[in-house]
Amino acid sequence: MIKYTNTDFEEITQQQIDKSKEYHKETYENGELKLIQKYWFKGRKGEISYSGGEYYLSPDENLDNIINQYLPIGISWFFYYNKETNANNDEKWEYQFFYNGILERKGIEVYNKNGQLLASCIKDLITNEIDEKENIFMEI
């Protein structure tokens, strides 16, 4: 299934895409988000530019193969892998972020069942140790 969203991840129609300066194309497999491709219009002629996106690996996919497949097409990419789910359906993902083909950041993010970010940390690129932590508490 494919869905188009604006920069706030609100669903939009194909007609709204033509009027948008930026939009996302979301691809779902078996009801789960697999890929977000990010587009923006540039220049006076309104040419469409592909800026990259986010890829969510399933356990049977190879991280290096997916990185090599997507890095050449787009400027910035998040690759999410090693998904773990707890009893509350919170999801923990490890990620790697690349900008212009260079690994810029690695970390871990935790989301609740509604897709809201609960916590995150950034890992040192060399030692893989946690450098920065952030807990996000939502108002009730």
PyMOL commands that place a pseudoatom at each C-alpha (Angstrom):
pseudoatom trace, name=CA, resn=MET, resi=1, chain=A, elem=C, hetatm=0, pos=[0.000, 0.000, 0.000]
pseudoatom trace, name=CA, resn=ILE, resi=2, chain=A, elem=C, hetatm=0, pos=[1.202, 3.515, -0.790]
pseudoatom trace, name=CA, resn=LYS, resi=3, chain=A, elem=C, hetatm=0, pos=[0.151, 6.687, 1.005]
pseudoatom trace, name=CA, resn=TYR, resi=4, chain=A, elem=C, hetatm=0, pos=[1.182, 10.310, 0.447]
pseudoatom trace, name=CA, resn=THR, resi=5, chain=A, elem=C, hetatm=0, pos=[1.661, 12.689, 3.381]
pseudoatom trace, name=CA, resn=ASN, resi=6, chain=A, elem=C, hetatm=0, pos=[2.693, 16.290, 3.966]
pseudoatom trace, name=CA, resn=THR, resi=7, chain=A, elem=C, hetatm=0, pos=[5.659, 17.295, 6.133]
pseudoatom trace, name=CA, resn=ASP, resi=8, chain=A, elem=C, hetatm=0, pos=[3.475, 16.874, 9.239]
pseudoatom trace, name=CA, resn=PHE, resi=9, chain=A, elem=C, hetatm=0, pos=[2.763, 13.280, 8.108]
pseudoatom trace, name=CA, resn=GLU, resi=10, chain=A, elem=C, hetatm=0, pos=[-0.914, 14.075, 7.490]
pseudoatom trace, name=CA, resn=GLU, resi=11, chain=A, elem=C, hetatm=0, pos=[-2.345, 12.125, 4.567]
pseudoatom trace, name=CA, resn=ILE, resi=12, chain=A, elem=C, hetatm=0, pos=[-2.844, 14.104, 1.355]
pseudoatom trace, name=CA, resn=THR, resi=13, chain=A, elem=C, hetatm=0, pos=[-4.348, 13.323, -2.053]
pseudoatom trace, name=CA, resn=GLN, resi=14, chain=A, elem=C, hetatm=0, pos=[-2.584, 13.078, -5.388]
pseudoatom trace, name=CA, resn=GLN, resi=15, chain=A, elem=C, hetatm=0, pos=[-4.067, 16.477, -6.314]
pseudoatom trace, name=CA, resn=GLN, resi=16, chain=A, elem=C, hetatm=0, pos=[-2.619, 18.066, -3.157]
pseudoatom trace, name=CA, resn=ILE, resi=17, chain=A, elem=C, hetatm=0, pos=[0.832, 16.765, -4.086]
pseudoatom trace, name=CA, resn=ASP, resi=18, chain=A, elem=C, hetatm=0, pos=[0.822, 18.993, -7.167]
pseudoatom trace, name=CA, resn=LYS, resi=19, chain=A, elem=C, hetatm=0, pos=[0.284, 22.021, -4.908]
pseudoatom trace, name=CA, resn=SER, resi=20, chain=A, elem=C, hetatm=0, pos=[2.774, 20.978, -2.218]
pseudoatom trace, name=CA, resn=LYS, resi=21, chain=A, elem=C, hetatm=0, pos=[6.357, 22.154, -2.001]
pseudoatom trace, name=CA, resn=GLU, resi=22, chain=A, elem=C, hetatm=0, pos=[7.300, 19.019, -0.045]
pseudoatom trace, name=CA, resn=TYR, resi=23, chain=A, elem=C, hetatm=0, pos=[5.672, 15.655, 0.424]
pseudoatom trace, name=CA, resn=HIS, resi=24, chain=A, elem=C, hetatm=0, pos=[6.382, 12.080, 1.467]
pseudoatom trace, name=CA, resn=LYS, resi=25, chain=A, elem=C, hetatm=0, pos=[5.569, 8.822, -0.245]
pseudoatom trace, name=CA, resn=GLU, resi=26, chain=A, elem=C, hetatm=0, pos=[5.031, 6.109, 2.356]
pseudoatom trace, name=CA, resn=THR, resi=27, chain=A, elem=C, hetatm=0, pos=[5.173, 2.437, 1.441]
pseudoatom trace, name=CA, resn=TYR, resi=28, chain=A, elem=C, hetatm=0, pos=[3.605, -0.180, 3.709]
pseudoatom trace, name=CA, resn=GLU, resi=29, chain=A, elem=C, hetatm=0, pos=[4.122, -3.957, 3.655]
pseudoatom trace, name=CA, resn=ASN, resi=30, chain=A, elem=C, hetatm=0, pos=[1.735, -6.181, 5.597]
pseudoatom trace, name=CA, resn=GLY, resi=31, chain=A, elem=C, hetatm=0, pos=[0.328, -3.112, 7.352]
pseudoatom trace, name=CA, resn=GLU, resi=32, chain=A, elem=C, hetatm=0, pos=[3.743, -1.924, 8.611]
pseudoatom trace, name=CA, resn=LEU, resi=33, chain=A, elem=C, hetatm=0, pos=[5.665, 1.118, 7.443]
pseudoatom trace, name=CA, resn=LYS, resi=34, chain=A, elem=C, hetatm=0, pos=[8.570, 0.018, 5.244]
pseudoatom trace, name=CA, resn=LEU, resi=35, chain=A, elem=C, hetatm=0, pos=[9.831, 3.106, 3.420]
pseudoatom trace, name=CA, resn=ILE, resi=36, chain=A, elem=C, hetatm=0, pos=[9.363, 6.878, 3.494]
pseudoatom trace, name=CA, resn=GLN, resi=37, chain=A, elem=C, hetatm=0, pos=[10.619, 8.676, 0.410]
pseudoatom trace, name=CA, resn=LYS, resi=38, chain=A, elem=C, hetatm=0, pos=[10.910, 12.447, 0.763]
pseudoatom trace, name=CA, resn=TYR, resi=39, chain=A, elem=C, hetatm=0, pos=[10.402, 14.814, -2.172]
pseudoatom trace, name=CA, resn=TRP, resi=40, chain=A, elem=C, hetatm=0, pos=[10.561, 18.572, -2.581]
pseudoatom trace, name=CA, resn=PHE, resi=41, chain=A, elem=C, hetatm=0, pos=[10.124, 20.993, -5.443]
pseudoatom trace, name=CA, resn=LYS, resi=42, chain=A, elem=C, hetatm=0, pos=[13.090, 23.165, -6.307]
pseudoatom trace, name=CA, resn=GLY, resi=43, chain=A, elem=C, hetatm=0, pos=[13.837, 25.944, -8.698]
pseudoatom trace, name=CA, resn=ARG, resi=44, chain=A, elem=C, hetatm=0, pos=[11.534, 28.241, -10.597]
pseudoatom trace, name=CA, resn=LYS, resi=45, chain=A, elem=C, hetatm=0, pos=[10.324, 25.434, -12.814]
pseudoatom trace, name=CA, resn=GLY, resi=46, chain=A, elem=C, hetatm=0, pos=[9.198, 23.410, -9.820]
pseudoatom trace, name=CA, resn=GLU, resi=47, chain=A, elem=C, hetatm=0, pos=[11.345, 20.392, -10.585]
pseudoatom trace, name=CA, resn=ILE, resi=48, chain=A, elem=C, hetatm=0, pos=[10.850, 17.461, -8.239]
pseudoatom trace, name=CA, resn=SER, resi=49, chain=A, elem=C, hetatm=0, pos=[13.925, 16.549, -6.204]
pseudoatom trace, name=CA, resn=TYR, resi=50, chain=A, elem=C, hetatm=0, pos=[14.344, 13.327, -4.271]
pseudoatom trace, name=CA, resn=SER, resi=51, chain=A, elem=C, hetatm=0, pos=[15.988, 14.098, -0.947]
pseudoatom trace, name=CA, resn=GLY, resi=52, chain=A, elem=C, hetatm=0, pos=[16.157, 10.603, 0.596]
pseudoatom trace, name=CA, resn=GLY, resi=53, chain=A, elem=C, hetatm=0, pos=[14.070, 9.164, 3.373]
pseudoatom trace, name=CA, resn=GLU, resi=54, chain=A, elem=C, hetatm=0, pos=[13.715, 6.417, 5.944]
pseudoatom trace, name=CA, resn=TYR, resi=55, chain=A, elem=C, hetatm=0, pos=[13.945, 2.660, 5.485]
pseudoatom trace, name=CA, resn=TYR, resi=56, chain=A, elem=C, hetatm=0, pos=[12.707, 0.148, 8.084]
pseudoatom trace, name=CA, resn=LEU, resi=57, chain=A, elem=C, hetatm=0, pos=[14.470, -3.193, 7.720]
pseudoatom trace, name=CA, resn=SER, resi=58, chain=A, elem=C, hetatm=0, pos=[12.759, -6.475, 8.425]
pseudoatom trace, name=CA, resn=PRO, resi=59, chain=A, elem=C, hetatm=0, pos=[14.788, -9.170, 10.245]
pseudoatom trace, name=CA, resn=ASP, resi=60, chain=A, elem=C, hetatm=0, pos=[15.509, -11.047, 7.007]
pseudoatom trace, name=CA, resn=GLU, resi=61, chain=A, elem=C, hetatm=0, pos=[17.087, -8.031, 5.252]
pseudoatom trace, name=CA, resn=ASN, resi=62, chain=A, elem=C, hetatm=0, pos=[20.800, -7.230, 5.232]
pseudoatom trace, name=CA, resn=LEU, resi=63, chain=A, elem=C, hetatm=0, pos=[21.613, -3.710, 6.466]
pseudoatom trace, name=CA, resn=ASP, resi=64, chain=A, elem=C, hetatm=0, pos=[24.691, -3.273, 4.253]
pseudoatom trace, name=CA, resn=ASN, resi=65, chain=A, elem=C, hetatm=0, pos=[22.786, -4.367, 1.123]
pseudoatom trace, name=CA, resn=ILE, resi=66, chain=A, elem=C, hetatm=0, pos=[19.936, -1.930, 1.806]
pseudoatom trace, name=CA, resn=ILE, resi=67, chain=A, elem=C, hetatm=0, pos=[22.352, 0.930, 2.541]
pseudoatom trace, name=CA, resn=ASN, resi=68, chain=A, elem=C, hetatm=0, pos=[24.213, 0.282, -0.717]
pseudoatom trace, name=CA, resn=GLN, resi=69, chain=A, elem=C, hetatm=0, pos=[20.932, 0.158, -2.628]
pseudoatom trace, name=CA, resn=TYR, resi=70, chain=A, elem=C, hetatm=0, pos=[19.506, 3.456, -1.320]
pseudoatom trace, name=CA, resn=LEU, resi=71, chain=A, elem=C, hetatm=0, pos=[22.501, 5.729, -0.604]
pseudoatom trace, name=CA, resn=PRO, resi=72, chain=A, elem=C, hetatm=0, pos=[23.067, 6.596, -4.280]
pseudoatom trace, name=CA, resn=ILE, resi=73, chain=A, elem=C, hetatm=0, pos=[19.498, 7.920, -4.610]
pseudoatom trace, name=CA, resn=GLY, resi=74, chain=A, elem=C, hetatm=0, pos=[18.992, 10.857, -2.290]
pseudoatom trace, name=CA, resn=ILE, resi=75, chain=A, elem=C, hetatm=0, pos=[20.922, 13.137, 0.011]
pseudoatom trace, name=CA, resn=SER, resi=76, chain=A, elem=C, hetatm=0, pos=[19.960, 11.944, 3.483]
pseudoatom trace, name=CA, resn=TRP, resi=77, chain=A, elem=C, hetatm=0, pos=[18.832, 8.548, 4.737]
pseudoatom trace, name=CA, resn=PHE, resi=78, chain=A, elem=C, hetatm=0, pos=[17.833, 6.988, 8.027]
pseudoatom trace, name=CA, resn=PHE, resi=79, chain=A, elem=C, hetatm=0, pos=[18.091, 3.192, 8.103]
pseudoatom trace, name=CA, resn=TYR, resi=80, chain=A, elem=C, hetatm=0, pos=[16.203, 1.587, 11.003]
pseudoatom trace, name=CA, resn=TYR, resi=81, chain=A, elem=C, hetatm=0, pos=[17.018, -2.007, 12.010]
pseudoatom trace, name=CA, resn=ASN, resi=82, chain=A, elem=C, hetatm=0, pos=[17.026, -4.497, 14.922]
pseudoatom trace, name=CA, resn=LYS, resi=83, chain=A, elem=C, hetatm=0, pos=[13.426, -3.738, 15.873]
pseudoatom trace, name=CA, resn=GLU, resi=84, chain=A, elem=C, hetatm=0, pos=[12.334, -4.988, 19.305]
pseudoatom trace, name=CA, resn=THR, resi=85, chain=A, elem=C, hetatm=0, pos=[8.789, -4.795, 20.654]
pseudoatom trace, name=CA, resn=ASN, resi=86, chain=A, elem=C, hetatm=0, pos=[7.795, -5.028, 24.340]
pseudoatom trace, name=CA, resn=ALA, resi=87, chain=A, elem=C, hetatm=0, pos=[4.513, -6.121, 25.970]
pseudoatom trace, name=CA, resn=ASN, resi=88, chain=A, elem=C, hetatm=0, pos=[3.087, -2.576, 25.627]
pseudoatom trace, name=CA, resn=ASN, resi=89, chain=A, elem=C, hetatm=0, pos=[3.817, -2.636, 21.862]
pseudoatom trace, name=CA, resn=ASP, resi=90, chain=A, elem=C, hetatm=0, pos=[6.531, -0.006, 22.286]
pseudoatom trace, name=CA, resn=GLU, resi=91, chain=A, elem=C, hetatm=0, pos=[9.146, -0.374, 19.548]
pseudoatom trace, name=CA, resn=LYS, resi=92, chain=A, elem=C, hetatm=0, pos=[12.892, 0.081, 19.928]
pseudoatom trace, name=CA, resn=TRP, resi=93, chain=A, elem=C, hetatm=0, pos=[14.876, 0.645, 16.746]
pseudoatom trace, name=CA, resn=GLU, resi=94, chain=A, elem=C, hetatm=0, pos=[18.576, 1.088, 16.144]
pseudoatom trace, name=CA, resn=TYR, resi=95, chain=A, elem=C, hetatm=0, pos=[19.371, 3.479, 13.321]
pseudoatom trace, name=CA, resn=GLN, resi=96, chain=A, elem=C, hetatm=0, pos=[22.135, 4.834, 11.146]
pseudoatom trace, name=CA, resn=PHE, resi=97, chain=A, elem=C, hetatm=0, pos=[21.883, 8.257, 9.503]
pseudoatom trace, name=CA, resn=PHE, resi=98, chain=A, elem=C, hetatm=0, pos=[23.787, 9.075, 6.321]
pseudoatom trace, name=CA, resn=TYR, resi=99, chain=A, elem=C, hetatm=0, pos=[24.184, 12.490, 4.708]
pseudoatom trace, name=CA, resn=ASN, resi=100, chain=A, elem=C, hetatm=0, pos=[25.725, 12.730, 1.229]
pseudoatom trace, name=CA, resn=GLY, resi=101, chain=A, elem=C, hetatm=0, pos=[26.759, 9.096, 1.524]
pseudoatom trace, name=CA, resn=ILE, resi=102, chain=A, elem=C, hetatm=0, pos=[28.665, 9.556, 4.795]
pseudoatom trace, name=CA, resn=LEU, resi=103, chain=A, elem=C, hetatm=0, pos=[27.648, 7.993, 8.103]
pseudoatom trace, name=CA, resn=GLU, resi=104, chain=A, elem=C, hetatm=0, pos=[26.858, 10.978, 10.337]
pseudoatom trace, name=CA, resn=ARG, resi=105, chain=A, elem=C, hetatm=0, pos=[25.075, 9.411, 13.315]
pseudoatom trace, name=CA, resn=LYS, resi=106, chain=A, elem=C, hetatm=0, pos=[24.058, 6.139, 14.940]
pseudoatom trace, name=CA, resn=GLY, resi=107, chain=A, elem=C, hetatm=0, pos=[21.559, 5.714, 17.714]
pseudoatom trace, name=CA, resn=ILE, resi=108, chain=A, elem=C, hetatm=0, pos=[18.485, 4.121, 19.221]
pseudoatom trace, name=CA, resn=GLU, resi=109, chain=A, elem=C, hetatm=0, pos=[14.898, 5.406, 19.275]
pseudoatom trace, name=CA, resn=VAL, resi=110, chain=A, elem=C, hetatm=0, pos=[11.883, 4.098, 21.209]
pseudoatom trace, name=CA, resn=TYR, resi=111, chain=A, elem=C, hetatm=0, pos=[8.318, 4.738, 20.020]
pseudoatom trace, name=CA, resn=ASN, resi=112, chain=A, elem=C, hetatm=0, pos=[4.980, 3.987, 21.662]
pseudoatom trace, name=CA, resn=LYS, resi=113, chain=A, elem=C, hetatm=0, pos=[2.202, 2.073, 19.900]
pseudoatom trace, name=CA, resn=ASN, resi=114, chain=A, elem=C, hetatm=0, pos=[0.936, 5.377, 18.432]
pseudoatom trace, name=CA, resn=GLY, resi=115, chain=A, elem=C, hetatm=0, pos=[4.297, 6.100, 16.794]
pseudoatom trace, name=CA, resn=GLN, resi=116, chain=A, elem=C, hetatm=0, pos=[5.255, 8.863, 19.223]
pseudoatom trace, name=CA, resn=LEU, resi=117, chain=A, elem=C, hetatm=0, pos=[8.918, 9.113, 20.208]
pseudoatom trace, name=CA, resn=LEU, resi=118, chain=A, elem=C, hetatm=0, pos=[9.454, 8.180, 23.875]
pseudoatom trace, name=CA, resn=ALA, resi=119, chain=A, elem=C, hetatm=0, pos=[13.239, 8.144, 24.170]
pseudoatom trace, name=CA, resn=SER, resi=120, chain=A, elem=C, hetatm=0, pos=[16.355, 8.362, 22.052]
pseudoatom trace, name=CA, resn=CYS, resi=121, chain=A, elem=C, hetatm=0, pos=[20.115, 8.185, 22.316]
pseudoatom trace, name=CA, resn=ILE, resi=122, chain=A, elem=C, hetatm=0, pos=[23.055, 8.843, 20.034]
pseudoatom trace, name=CA, resn=LYS, resi=123, chain=A, elem=C, hetatm=0, pos=[26.022, 6.481, 19.881]
pseudoatom trace, name=CA, resn=ASP, resi=124, chain=A, elem=C, hetatm=0, pos=[29.656, 7.372, 19.355]
pseudoatom trace, name=CA, resn=LEU, resi=125, chain=A, elem=C, hetatm=0, pos=[30.569, 6.420, 15.780]
pseudoatom trace, name=CA, resn=ILE, resi=126, chain=A, elem=C, hetatm=0, pos=[33.873, 4.861, 16.783]
pseudoatom trace, name=CA, resn=THR, resi=127, chain=A, elem=C, hetatm=0, pos=[33.220, 3.193, 20.145]
pseudoatom trace, name=CA, resn=ASN, resi=128, chain=A, elem=C, hetatm=0, pos=[29.485, 2.548, 19.667]
pseudoatom trace, name=CA, resn=GLU, resi=129, chain=A, elem=C, hetatm=0, pos=[28.999, 3.750, 23.279]
pseudoatom trace, name=CA, resn=ILE, resi=130, chain=A, elem=C, hetatm=0, pos=[25.992, 5.924, 24.125]
pseudoatom trace, name=CA, resn=ASP, resi=131, chain=A, elem=C, hetatm=0, pos=[26.924, 9.634, 24.038]
pseudoatom trace, name=CA, resn=GLU, resi=132, chain=A, elem=C, hetatm=0, pos=[23.636, 11.463, 24.482]
pseudoatom trace, name=CA, resn=LYS, resi=133, chain=A, elem=C, hetatm=0, pos=[20.310, 10.370, 25.969]
pseudoatom trace, name=CA, resn=GLU, resi=134, chain=A, elem=C, hetatm=0, pos=[16.912, 12.003, 25.852]
pseudoatom trace, name=CA, resn=ASN, resi=135, chain=A, elem=C, hetatm=0, pos=[13.702, 10.867, 27.538]
pseudoatom trace, name=CA, resn=ILE, resi=136, chain=A, elem=C, hetatm=0, pos=[10.546, 12.407, 26.192]
pseudoatom trace, name=CA, resn=PHE, resi=137, chain=A, elem=C, hetatm=0, pos=[7.560, 12.459, 28.510]
pseudoatom trace, name=CA, resn=MET, resi=138, chain=A, elem=C, hetatm=0, pos=[4.181, 13.267, 27.096]
pseudoatom trace, name=CA, resn=GLU, resi=139, chain=A, elem=C, hetatm=0, pos=[1.538, 15.322, 28.843]
pseudoatom trace, name=CA, resn=ILE, resi=140, chain=A, elem=C, hetatm=0, pos=[-1.520, 13.389, 29.931]
for i in range(1, 140): cmd.bond("trace and resi %d" % i, "trace and resi %d" % (i + 1))
show_as sticks, trace
zoom trace
